């Protein structure tokens, strides 16, 4: 069931290598890249409240102190 979603090592590395060497990405940060293309991230990825909630849940699950300075 998981197999269709798996990538080979080469396929998995392709976007990272492309991000490093692509001239049109020079000086551009904060992009969401998938399969060697620039794409839009899900809107929830920009939700600060949800990000803090995820960190709090993760800290609780891992029993760690705060990860980010408040």
Secondary structure, 3 states (H helix, E strand, C coil): CCHHHCCCHHHHHHHHHHHHHCHHHCCCCCCEEECCEEECCCHHHHCHHHHHHHHHHHHHHHCCCCCCCC
